């Protein structure tokens, strides 16, 4: 992990802390956000989601998308396990 908030988020799925300029925190934040949720529900890359990615990753927004998908996968796994669920 890259920062104290990432360390805590690795243990608790709904950890509310984020560190500015930490790419993992930013990916986790987008994975928890409405833009990604709507894209996930639609099965498409919605414009507002791509705009959020471009704000952080710029021209490399597709790498950001991969990071967000990985963060979402980790969150999903944590939320379905007793150890990572919000207590």
Phi, psi and omega in degrees: 000162187254346183203169180300324179290325175294320178300315180290323179292335178291340180260323185237116187304319185256036176301127187275353185273144177222145178253127179301140178070009173268116184298324178293319177297318180296318178296318178296320178298317178291321179299332177271355188268167182292330181297313179292318181303313180296319178297320180294319179296319181282337186074026181220165176268096181290154183300320180293329176290314178298324178296319178297319178295316181295327178300328183260312187260354179059227182295339178270029185300334178292327173294323176297320178299317177299319179294321179292317178299319178295316178298317179296321178297316178298316179297317179299317179296317180295318184292338179263359178253143180299329182289328185260354182293150177295126182267000000 
